[in-house]
Amino acid sequence: MTIATGTDFDAFAAACGLEVEGFQRAIIAAVHGDEAEVLITIGRGNGKTSLLALLALHHLVTVEDSEIYVVAASRRQATELYKYAQRYARRLGDEHVVTRHLLVRWCPDPDEPRTFTRTLEGSRAMPGSCTARRSR
């Protein structure tokens, strides 16, 4: 299965095995909006890590030359977010998405599996959450 650029986010989430909840739509809209940074504050257990992993993977799949670095206040939290992204990438089943230890990469030509143009890198312990370099 190959996910086309511009795919509806709900369809992308479903392909990864998730259903987007109503309150998450406001977060998704903010992340996909014009702002360079978004602050998300909601209580524990509301799926922030899972949603950010899905957003990071969506960015990897839909934005040319994207570089996503998963960072958090602790290595454990960054690793958890990355593991969600890796799990979703495997469920996605897109031949262009290649998972490795702490890396998810985009391979534009599956017949040339050593050429990658996009990267989602996990497990960095730094203050923050998940950052992505935006193409404008």
PyMOL commands that place a pseudoatom at each C-alpha (Angstrom):
pseudoatom trace, name=CA, resn=MET, resi=1, chain=A, elem=C, hetatm=0, pos=[0.000, 0.000, 0.000]
pseudoatom trace, name=CA, resn=THR, resi=2, chain=A, elem=C, hetatm=0, pos=[1.295, 3.455, -0.880]
pseudoatom trace, name=CA, resn=ILE, resi=3, chain=A, elem=C, hetatm=0, pos=[-0.136, 6.566, 0.765]
pseudoatom trace, name=CA, resn=ALA, resi=4, chain=A, elem=C, hetatm=0, pos=[-0.496, 9.468, -1.653]
pseudoatom trace, name=CA, resn=THR, resi=5, chain=A, elem=C, hetatm=0, pos=[0.676, 12.941, -0.733]
pseudoatom trace, name=CA, resn=GLY, resi=6, chain=A, elem=C, hetatm=0, pos=[-2.294, 15.042, 0.343]
pseudoatom trace, name=CA, resn=THR, resi=7, chain=A, elem=C, hetatm=0, pos=[-4.120, 12.055, 1.780]
pseudoatom trace, name=CA, resn=ASP, resi=8, chain=A, elem=C, hetatm=0, pos=[-6.840, 12.882, 4.297]
pseudoatom trace, name=CA, resn=PHE, resi=9, chain=A, elem=C, hetatm=0, pos=[-5.339, 12.638, 7.804]
pseudoatom trace, name=CA, resn=ASP, resi=10, chain=A, elem=C, hetatm=0, pos=[-8.224, 10.451, 9.020]
pseudoatom trace, name=CA, resn=ALA, resi=11, chain=A, elem=C, hetatm=0, pos=[-7.547, 7.987, 6.193]
pseudoatom trace, name=CA, resn=PHE, resi=12, chain=A, elem=C, hetatm=0, pos=[-3.844, 8.027, 7.073]
pseudoatom trace, name=CA, resn=ALA, resi=13, chain=A, elem=C, hetatm=0, pos=[-4.642, 7.411, 10.758]
pseudoatom trace, name=CA, resn=ALA, resi=14, chain=A, elem=C, hetatm=0, pos=[-6.978, 4.542, 9.820]
pseudoatom trace, name=CA, resn=ALA, resi=15, chain=A, elem=C, hetatm=0, pos=[-4.259, 2.985, 7.643]
pseudoatom trace, name=CA, resn=CYS, resi=16, chain=A, elem=C, hetatm=0, pos=[-2.016, 3.088, 10.739]
pseudoatom trace, name=CA, resn=GLY, resi=17, chain=A, elem=C, hetatm=0, pos=[-4.734, 1.441, 12.838]
pseudoatom trace, name=CA, resn=LEU, resi=18, chain=A, elem=C, hetatm=0, pos=[-6.023, 4.511, 14.683]
pseudoatom trace, name=CA, resn=GLU, resi=19, chain=A, elem=C, hetatm=0, pos=[-9.248, 6.457, 14.851]
pseudoatom trace, name=CA, resn=VAL, resi=20, chain=A, elem=C, hetatm=0, pos=[-8.813, 10.189, 15.460]
pseudoatom trace, name=CA, resn=GLU, resi=21, chain=A, elem=C, hetatm=0, pos=[-10.933, 11.473, 18.351]
pseudoatom trace, name=CA, resn=GLY, resi=22, chain=A, elem=C, hetatm=0, pos=[-12.755, 14.792, 18.301]
pseudoatom trace, name=CA, resn=PHE, resi=23, chain=A, elem=C, hetatm=0, pos=[-10.446, 16.675, 20.683]
pseudoatom trace, name=CA, resn=GLN, resi=24, chain=A, elem=C, hetatm=0, pos=[-7.428, 15.504, 18.671]
pseudoatom trace, name=CA, resn=ARG, resi=25, chain=A, elem=C, hetatm=0, pos=[-8.750, 17.209, 15.531]
pseudoatom trace, name=CA, resn=ALA, resi=26, chain=A, elem=C, hetatm=0, pos=[-8.053, 20.646, 17.054]
pseudoatom trace, name=CA, resn=ILE, resi=27, chain=A, elem=C, hetatm=0, pos=[-4.454, 19.581, 17.714]
pseudoatom trace, name=CA, resn=ILE, resi=28, chain=A, elem=C, hetatm=0, pos=[-4.088, 18.208, 14.183]
pseudoatom trace, name=CA, resn=ALA, resi=29, chain=A, elem=C, hetatm=0, pos=[-5.530, 21.427, 12.703]
pseudoatom trace, name=CA, resn=ALA, resi=30, chain=A, elem=C, hetatm=0, pos=[-3.101, 23.528, 14.761]
pseudoatom trace, name=CA, resn=VAL, resi=31, chain=A, elem=C, hetatm=0, pos=[-0.103, 21.421, 13.733]
pseudoatom trace, name=CA, resn=HIS, resi=32, chain=A, elem=C, hetatm=0, pos=[-1.098, 21.585, 10.075]
pseudoatom trace, name=CA, resn=GLY, resi=33, chain=A, elem=C, hetatm=0, pos=[-1.816, 25.331, 10.334]
pseudoatom trace, name=CA, resn=ASP, resi=34, chain=A, elem=C, hetatm=0, pos=[0.422, 28.297, 9.639]
pseudoatom trace, name=CA, resn=GLU, resi=35, chain=A, elem=C, hetatm=0, pos=[2.077, 28.461, 13.058]
pseudoatom trace, name=CA, resn=ALA, resi=36, chain=A, elem=C, hetatm=0, pos=[5.755, 27.488, 13.294]
pseudoatom trace, name=CA, resn=GLU, resi=37, chain=A, elem=C, hetatm=0, pos=[5.286, 26.081, 16.821]
pseudoatom trace, name=CA, resn=VAL, resi=38, chain=A, elem=C, hetatm=0, pos=[2.366, 24.527, 18.681]
pseudoatom trace, name=CA, resn=LEU, resi=39, chain=A, elem=C, hetatm=0, pos=[2.065, 23.969, 22.444]
pseudoatom trace, name=CA, resn=ILE, resi=40, chain=A, elem=C, hetatm=0, pos=[-0.142, 21.054, 23.484]
pseudoatom trace, name=CA, resn=THR, resi=41, chain=A, elem=C, hetatm=0, pos=[-1.307, 20.854, 27.101]
pseudoatom trace, name=CA, resn=ILE, resi=42, chain=A, elem=C, hetatm=0, pos=[-3.762, 18.110, 28.003]
pseudoatom trace, name=CA, resn=GLY, resi=43, chain=A, elem=C, hetatm=0, pos=[-3.868, 15.674, 30.896]
pseudoatom trace, name=CA, resn=ARG, resi=44, chain=A, elem=C, hetatm=0, pos=[-2.095, 12.347, 31.157]
pseudoatom trace, name=CA, resn=GLY, resi=45, chain=A, elem=C, hetatm=0, pos=[-3.494, 9.398, 29.276]
pseudoatom trace, name=CA, resn=ASN, resi=46, chain=A, elem=C, hetatm=0, pos=[-5.090, 11.395, 26.466]
pseudoatom trace, name=CA, resn=GLY, resi=47, chain=A, elem=C, hetatm=0, pos=[-2.838, 10.069, 23.722]
pseudoatom trace, name=CA, resn=LYS, resi=48, chain=A, elem=C, hetatm=0, pos=[-0.430, 12.993, 23.221]
pseudoatom trace, name=CA, resn=THR, resi=49, chain=A, elem=C, hetatm=0, pos=[2.544, 10.712, 22.576]
pseudoatom trace, name=CA, resn=SER, resi=50, chain=A, elem=C, hetatm=0, pos=[0.590, 8.485, 20.216]
pseudoatom trace, name=CA, resn=LEU, resi=51, chain=A, elem=C, hetatm=0, pos=[-0.858, 11.450, 18.296]
pseudoatom trace, name=CA, resn=LEU, resi=52, chain=A, elem=C, hetatm=0, pos=[2.533, 13.166, 17.973]
pseudoatom trace, name=CA, resn=ALA, resi=53, chain=A, elem=C, hetatm=0, pos=[4.028, 9.911, 16.667]
pseudoatom trace, name=CA, resn=LEU, resi=54, chain=A, elem=C, hetatm=0, pos=[1.267, 9.720, 14.072]
pseudoatom trace, name=CA, resn=LEU, resi=55, chain=A, elem=C, hetatm=0, pos=[1.792, 13.381, 13.106]
pseudoatom trace, name=CA, resn=ALA, resi=56, chain=A, elem=C, hetatm=0, pos=[5.557, 12.809, 12.795]
pseudoatom trace, name=CA, resn=LEU, resi=57, chain=A, elem=C, hetatm=0, pos=[5.038, 9.770, 10.556]
pseudoatom trace, name=CA, resn=HIS, resi=58, chain=A, elem=C, hetatm=0, pos=[2.463, 11.645, 8.451]
pseudoatom trace, name=CA, resn=HIS, resi=59, chain=A, elem=C, hetatm=0, pos=[4.983, 14.474, 8.001]
pseudoatom trace, name=CA, resn=LEU, resi=60, chain=A, elem=C, hetatm=0, pos=[7.646, 11.956, 6.939]
pseudoatom trace, name=CA, resn=VAL, resi=61, chain=A, elem=C, hetatm=0, pos=[5.344, 10.386, 4.355]
pseudoatom trace, name=CA, resn=THR, resi=62, chain=A, elem=C, hetatm=0, pos=[3.867, 13.579, 2.913]
pseudoatom trace, name=CA, resn=VAL, resi=63, chain=A, elem=C, hetatm=0, pos=[6.635, 16.228, 3.018]
pseudoatom trace, name=CA, resn=GLU, resi=64, chain=A, elem=C, hetatm=0, pos=[9.614, 16.063, 0.647]
pseudoatom trace, name=CA, resn=ASP, resi=65, chain=A, elem=C, hetatm=0, pos=[13.051, 16.115, 2.294]
pseudoatom trace, name=CA, resn=SER, resi=66, chain=A, elem=C, hetatm=0, pos=[11.542, 16.082, 5.791]
pseudoatom trace, name=CA, resn=GLU, resi=67, chain=A, elem=C, hetatm=0, pos=[13.738, 15.565, 8.833]
pseudoatom trace, name=CA, resn=ILE, resi=68, chain=A, elem=C, hetatm=0, pos=[11.930, 14.775, 12.082]
pseudoatom trace, name=CA, resn=TYR, resi=69, chain=A, elem=C, hetatm=0, pos=[13.764, 14.437, 15.387]
pseudoatom trace, name=CA, resn=VAL, resi=70, chain=A, elem=C, hetatm=0, pos=[11.915, 12.961, 18.335]
pseudoatom trace, name=CA, resn=VAL, resi=71, chain=A, elem=C, hetatm=0, pos=[13.029, 14.755, 21.482]
pseudoatom trace, name=CA, resn=ALA, resi=72, chain=A, elem=C, hetatm=0, pos=[11.664, 14.796, 25.010]
pseudoatom trace, name=CA, resn=ALA, resi=73, chain=A, elem=C, hetatm=0, pos=[12.610, 15.662, 28.576]
pseudoatom trace, name=CA, resn=SER, resi=74, chain=A, elem=C, hetatm=0, pos=[13.690, 12.034, 29.074]
pseudoatom trace, name=CA, resn=ARG, resi=75, chain=A, elem=C, hetatm=0, pos=[15.144, 9.368, 26.813]
pseudoatom trace, name=CA, resn=ARG, resi=76, chain=A, elem=C, hetatm=0, pos=[12.341, 7.020, 27.918]
pseudoatom trace, name=CA, resn=GLN, resi=77, chain=A, elem=C, hetatm=0, pos=[9.622, 9.391, 26.677]
pseudoatom trace, name=CA, resn=ALA, resi=78, chain=A, elem=C, hetatm=0, pos=[11.406, 10.041, 23.367]
pseudoatom trace, name=CA, resn=THR, resi=79, chain=A, elem=C, hetatm=0, pos=[11.839, 6.290, 22.869]
pseudoatom trace, name=CA, resn=GLU, resi=80, chain=A, elem=C, hetatm=0, pos=[8.145, 5.691, 23.601]
pseudoatom trace, name=CA, resn=LEU, resi=81, chain=A, elem=C, hetatm=0, pos=[7.107, 8.242, 20.965]
pseudoatom trace, name=CA, resn=TYR, resi=82, chain=A, elem=C, hetatm=0, pos=[9.492, 6.732, 18.456]
pseudoatom trace, name=CA, resn=LYS, resi=83, chain=A, elem=C, hetatm=0, pos=[8.172, 3.207, 19.145]
pseudoatom trace, name=CA, resn=TYR, resi=84, chain=A, elem=C, hetatm=0, pos=[4.631, 4.400, 18.402]
pseudoatom trace, name=CA, resn=ALA, resi=85, chain=A, elem=C, hetatm=0, pos=[5.850, 5.905, 15.111]
pseudoatom trace, name=CA, resn=GLN, resi=86, chain=A, elem=C, hetatm=0, pos=[7.670, 2.700, 14.228]
pseudoatom trace, name=CA, resn=ARG, resi=87, chain=A, elem=C, hetatm=0, pos=[4.578, 0.595, 15.035]
pseudoatom trace, name=CA, resn=TYR, resi=88, chain=A, elem=C, hetatm=0, pos=[2.383, 2.845, 12.874]
pseudoatom trace, name=CA, resn=ALA, resi=89, chain=A, elem=C, hetatm=0, pos=[4.929, 2.724, 10.042]
pseudoatom trace, name=CA, resn=ARG, resi=90, chain=A, elem=C, hetatm=0, pos=[4.807, -1.073, 10.067]
pseudoatom trace, name=CA, resn=ARG, resi=91, chain=A, elem=C, hetatm=0, pos=[0.986, -1.095, 10.110]
pseudoatom trace, name=CA, resn=LEU, resi=92, chain=A, elem=C, hetatm=0, pos=[0.975, 1.373, 7.225]
pseudoatom trace, name=CA, resn=GLY, resi=93, chain=A, elem=C, hetatm=0, pos=[2.653, -1.218, 5.031]
pseudoatom trace, name=CA, resn=ASP, resi=94, chain=A, elem=C, hetatm=0, pos=[3.960, 1.369, 2.555]
pseudoatom trace, name=CA, resn=GLU, resi=95, chain=A, elem=C, hetatm=0, pos=[6.919, -0.069, 0.650]
pseudoatom trace, name=CA, resn=HIS, resi=96, chain=A, elem=C, hetatm=0, pos=[8.581, 3.360, 0.717]
pseudoatom trace, name=CA, resn=VAL, resi=97, chain=A, elem=C, hetatm=0, pos=[8.680, 3.475, 4.529]
pseudoatom trace, name=CA, resn=VAL, resi=98, chain=A, elem=C, hetatm=0, pos=[11.676, 1.602, 5.944]
pseudoatom trace, name=CA, resn=THR, resi=99, chain=A, elem=C, hetatm=0, pos=[12.045, 1.016, 9.699]
pseudoatom trace, name=CA, resn=ARG, resi=100, chain=A, elem=C, hetatm=0, pos=[15.363, 0.455, 11.448]
pseudoatom trace, name=CA, resn=HIS, resi=101, chain=A, elem=C, hetatm=0, pos=[16.507, 0.726, 15.054]
pseudoatom trace, name=CA, resn=LEU, resi=102, chain=A, elem=C, hetatm=0, pos=[15.543, 4.265, 16.115]
pseudoatom trace, name=CA, resn=LEU, resi=103, chain=A, elem=C, hetatm=0, pos=[15.066, 5.338, 12.475]
pseudoatom trace, name=CA, resn=VAL, resi=104, chain=A, elem=C, hetatm=0, pos=[12.123, 5.437, 10.099]
pseudoatom trace, name=CA, resn=ARG, resi=105, chain=A, elem=C, hetatm=0, pos=[13.109, 6.462, 6.589]
pseudoatom trace, name=CA, resn=TRP, resi=106, chain=A, elem=C, hetatm=0, pos=[11.443, 7.207, 3.270]
pseudoatom trace, name=CA, resn=CYS, resi=107, chain=A, elem=C, hetatm=0, pos=[12.821, 5.391, 0.250]
pseudoatom trace, name=CA, resn=PRO, resi=108, chain=A, elem=C, hetatm=0, pos=[11.512, 7.025, -2.966]
pseudoatom trace, name=CA, resn=ASP, resi=109, chain=A, elem=C, hetatm=0, pos=[12.383, 3.961, -5.062]
pseudoatom trace, name=CA, resn=PRO, resi=110, chain=A, elem=C, hetatm=0, pos=[11.932, 0.614, -3.273]
pseudoatom trace, name=CA, resn=ASP, resi=111, chain=A, elem=C, hetatm=0, pos=[14.116, -0.974, -5.976]
pseudoatom trace, name=CA, resn=GLU, resi=112, chain=A, elem=C, hetatm=0, pos=[17.010, 1.166, -4.639]
pseudoatom trace, name=CA, resn=PRO, resi=113, chain=A, elem=C, hetatm=0, pos=[16.616, 0.437, -0.897]
pseudoatom trace, name=CA, resn=ARG, resi=114, chain=A, elem=C, hetatm=0, pos=[19.785, 2.279, 0.138]
pseudoatom trace, name=CA, resn=THR, resi=115, chain=A, elem=C, hetatm=0, pos=[18.625, 5.701, -1.057]
pseudoatom trace, name=CA, resn=PHE, resi=116, chain=A, elem=C, hetatm=0, pos=[16.628, 7.691, 1.508]
pseudoatom trace, name=CA, resn=THR, resi=117, chain=A, elem=C, hetatm=0, pos=[15.283, 11.227, 1.217]
pseudoatom trace, name=CA, resn=ARG, resi=118, chain=A, elem=C, hetatm=0, pos=[13.406, 11.631, 4.521]
pseudoatom trace, name=CA, resn=THR, resi=119, chain=A, elem=C, hetatm=0, pos=[14.164, 10.611, 8.102]
pseudoatom trace, name=CA, resn=LEU, resi=120, chain=A, elem=C, hetatm=0, pos=[12.355, 10.272, 11.424]
pseudoatom trace, name=CA, resn=GLU, resi=121, chain=A, elem=C, hetatm=0, pos=[14.978, 9.768, 14.115]
pseudoatom trace, name=CA, resn=GLY, resi=122, chain=A, elem=C, hetatm=0, pos=[14.129, 8.708, 17.634]
pseudoatom trace, name=CA, resn=SER, resi=123, chain=A, elem=C, hetatm=0, pos=[15.318, 8.760, 21.189]
pseudoatom trace, name=CA, resn=ARG, resi=124, chain=A, elem=C, hetatm=0, pos=[16.956, 12.077, 21.968]
pseudoatom trace, name=CA, resn=ALA, resi=125, chain=A, elem=C, hetatm=0, pos=[16.780, 13.348, 25.509]
pseudoatom trace, name=CA, resn=MET, resi=126, chain=A, elem=C, hetatm=0, pos=[16.307, 17.114, 25.246]
pseudoatom trace, name=CA, resn=PRO, resi=127, chain=A, elem=C, hetatm=0, pos=[13.776, 19.572, 26.605]
pseudoatom trace, name=CA, resn=GLY, resi=128, chain=A, elem=C, hetatm=0, pos=[10.794, 19.729, 24.277]
pseudoatom trace, name=CA, resn=SER, resi=129, chain=A, elem=C, hetatm=0, pos=[8.505, 17.318, 22.546]
pseudoatom trace, name=CA, resn=CYS, resi=130, chain=A, elem=C, hetatm=0, pos=[8.655, 16.603, 18.825]
pseudoatom trace, name=CA, resn=THR, resi=131, chain=A, elem=C, hetatm=0, pos=[10.048, 19.033, 16.277]
pseudoatom trace, name=CA, resn=ALA, resi=132, chain=A, elem=C, hetatm=0, pos=[10.005, 18.977, 12.518]
pseudoatom trace, name=CA, resn=ARG, resi=133, chain=A, elem=C, hetatm=0, pos=[11.804, 21.271, 10.066]
pseudoatom trace, name=CA, resn=ARG, resi=134, chain=A, elem=C, hetatm=0, pos=[9.046, 22.797, 7.982]
pseudoatom trace, name=CA, resn=SER, resi=135, chain=A, elem=C, hetatm=0, pos=[9.338, 23.327, 4.271]
pseudoatom trace, name=CA, resn=ARG, resi=136, chain=A, elem=C, hetatm=0, pos=[7.766, 26.620, 3.250]
for i in range(1, 136): cmd.bond("trace and resi %d" % i, "trace and resi %d" % (i + 1))
show_as sticks, trace
zoom trace
